[in-house]
Structures are given as structure tokens and as C-alpha cells.
């Protein structure tokens, strides 16, 4: 049975509020038994990875570098792509749903790719663009993800 894969995307220089939200999302992803995918670096990615790892979840980091040792300390499965921002396509294709927390232009590319692929994208204080469902908090984003992945046929 395929596990649900949720990507948490966002900036590598997160504010304390963004980091707290991302960590909470990561924890909730793990508590659902889902797999967390991030870009594997700092900021939002590290905070989500920390939350999922501390809750006993699986954490995959799709790294822009060719060196897996550059992953944040909470990534359990580092995938070194040596592709720079092109690795965002891998994240968008891999995830069943994406949650954007804050974010800069790299996050915007992941959002765009995911929306073009027909993937659900939920946002917490992120880009306000058509197709991104804005959520007030981590719980709302996770519940929306759960509804979306059930409709798409993905299971835990």
C-alpha cells in the first residue's frame, strides 16, 4: 500500500513564526503516518523535518546539491540531486499534496509546478495566488490534506 507523501515547502530563512508553523505541520504529518518530503535544507524545511523526525516520522530531503551531507540534521533519507532549483520539480512530482509555509521564489516555483500537475497546495502565510488554499494554521492544513488525499485515492 502506497503511503501518503506530503511536501512542506518554504524559505531557507524562516521567521520564528514560520519555523513554528512548519515544525507543527511536520509533527502532524508524522502523526498521520505520512512521509514528509522537503528540500532538505534549513528554515522551513529544517523545522518541518525536525517536527516529523521527533514524532517518529519518515523524513526525505530532496537536496539541490550533489552532497548528501549538506542535508539538515533531521533528514533521514537524503537524496542528493546536484540539480539546484530544478530539484523543485522532483518535490512537486513526488508529493501527493504540498503545504507551503511562507516562502520566496523557490517556493513559488514548487507551487506553480504542483498546481500545473493538479496537486493540491495549501498555504500558511504564503503566496496568495489562484489555486493555493490559504489555511489559518497547521491543523487546518493537515485536515485539508487528509481530505484531498482521500479523494485522490492515496492512503496512509
C-alpha positions as CSV (number, residue, x, y, z in Angstrom):
1,X,0.0,0.0,0.0
2,X,1.4,3.4,-1.0
3,X,2.0,5.8,1.8
4,X,0.8,9.4,1.6
5,X,3.6,11.8,0.8
6,X,3.3,15.4,1.9
7,X,5.8,18.1,0.9
8,X,6.4,21.0,3.2
9,X,7.9,23.8,1.2
10,X,9.2,27.2,2.2
11,X,12.1,29.5,2.6
12,X,15.5,28.5,4.0
13,X,15.5,31.7,6.1
14,X,12.3,31.3,8.1
15,X,10.9,33.7,10.7
16,X,10.3,32.2,14.1
17,X,6.5,32.1,13.3
18,X,7.1,30.3,10.1
19,X,9.5,27.8,11.7
20,X,7.0,27.1,14.5
21,X,4.2,26.5,12.0
22,X,6.4,24.3,9.8
23,X,7.5,22.2,12.8
24,X,3.9,21.7,13.8
25,X,3.0,20.7,10.3
26,X,5.9,18.2,10.2
27,X,4.8,16.7,13.5
28,X,1.2,16.3,12.3
29,X,2.4,14.7,9.1
30,X,4.3,12.1,11.1
31,X,1.4,11.5,13.5
32,X,-0.8,10.6,10.5
33,X,1.8,8.1,9.4
34,X,2.6,10.0,6.2
35,X,6.0,10.6,4.7
36,X,7.4,14.1,4.8
37,X,9.4,15.4,1.8
38,X,11.2,18.7,1.9
39,X,14.1,20.4,0.1
40,X,16.3,19.1,2.9
41,X,18.0,22.4,3.9
42,X,17.3,25.0,6.7
43,X,14.5,27.3,7.6
44,X,11.0,25.9,7.0
45,X,12.5,22.7,5.6
46,X,14.5,22.0,8.7
47,X,11.7,22.9,11.1
48,X,9.2,20.6,9.3
49,X,11.9,17.9,9.3
50,X,12.5,18.3,13.0
51,X,8.8,18.1,13.8
52,X,8.3,14.9,11.8
53,X,11.5,13.3,13.0
54,X,10.8,14.0,16.6
55,X,7.3,12.5,16.2
56,X,8.8,9.3,14.7
57,X,8.0,10.0,11.1
58,X,9.9,9.4,7.9
59,X,11.8,12.4,6.5
60,X,13.1,12.6,2.9
61,X,15.2,15.6,1.8
62,X,15.5,16.3,-1.9
63,X,18.7,18.3,-1.9
64,X,19.8,20.8,-4.5
65,X,23.5,19.8,-4.0
66,X,25.4,16.8,-5.1
67,X,26.5,16.1,-1.5
68,X,24.0,14.4,0.9
69,X,26.0,15.5,3.9
70,X,24.6,19.1,3.4
71,X,21.1,17.9,4.5
72,X,19.7,19.2,7.8
73,X,20.3,17.0,10.8
74,X,16.7,15.7,10.8
75,X,16.6,14.3,7.3
76,X,16.7,10.6,7.4
77,X,16.8,9.9,3.7
78,X,18.9,12.5,1.8
79,X,18.6,12.5,-1.9
80,X,21.5,14.5,-3.5
81,X,20.4,15.7,-6.9
82,X,23.1,18.2,-7.9
83,X,20.2,19.9,-9.8
84,X,19.9,23.2,-7.9
85,X,16.4,24.7,-8.1
86,X,15.5,22.1,-10.7
87,X,15.1,19.7,-7.8
88,X,11.8,21.5,-7.1
89,X,10.3,19.5,-9.9
90,X,11.1,16.3,-8.1
91,X,9.5,17.6,-5.0
92,X,6.3,18.6,-6.8
93,X,6.1,15.3,-8.7
94,X,6.8,13.2,-5.6
95,X,4.2,14.7,-3.2
96,X,0.6,13.8,-3.1
97,X,-0.1,17.3,-1.6
98,X,2.0,20.3,-0.7
99,X,1.9,22.7,2.2
100,X,3.7,26.0,1.7
101,X,4.8,27.9,4.8
102,X,5.9,31.4,4.0
103,X,8.3,31.2,1.1
104,X,10.3,33.0,-1.5
105,X,10.7,32.5,-5.3
106,X,11.9,28.9,-4.9
107,X,8.6,28.1,-3.1
108,X,6.7,29.9,-5.8
109,X,8.2,27.5,-8.4
110,X,7.2,24.5,-6.4
111,X,3.7,25.9,-6.0
112,X,3.5,26.5,-9.8
113,X,4.7,23.1,-10.7
114,X,2.4,21.4,-8.2
115,X,-0.7,23.3,-9.5
116,X,0.3,22.5,-13.1
117,X,0.3,18.9,-12.1
118,X,-3.1,19.1,-10.5
119,X,-1.7,18.6,-7.0
120,X,-3.4,20.2,-4.0
121,X,-1.5,23.1,-2.5
122,X,-2.3,24.5,0.9
123,X,-0.7,27.6,2.3
124,X,0.1,29.1,5.7
125,X,1.1,32.8,5.2
126,X,2.4,32.1,1.7
127,X,1.9,33.3,-1.8
128,X,-1.7,34.3,-2.4
129,X,-2.3,33.0,-5.9
130,X,-5.2,31.2,-7.6
131,X,-5.1,27.5,-6.7
132,X,-3.4,27.8,-3.3
133,X,-5.9,27.2,-0.5
134,X,-4.9,29.5,2.4
135,X,-5.1,27.9,5.8
136,X,-5.0,29.7,9.2
137,X,-2.8,27.0,10.9
138,X,-1.1,23.7,10.8
139,X,-4.1,21.6,11.9
140,X,-6.3,23.2,9.1
141,X,-3.7,22.5,6.5
142,X,-3.3,18.8,7.6
143,X,-7.0,18.3,7.7
144,X,-7.3,19.7,4.2
145,X,-4.5,17.5,3.0
146,X,-6.2,14.5,4.5
147,X,-9.5,15.3,2.7
148,X,-7.6,15.8,-0.6
149,X,-5.5,12.6,-0.5
150,X,-8.6,10.5,0.4
151,X,-10.4,11.9,-2.6
152,X,-7.4,11.1,-4.8
153,X,-7.2,7.5,-3.6
154,X,-4.0,7.8,-1.7
155,X,-3.9,6.1,1.7
156,X,-1.8,6.3,4.8
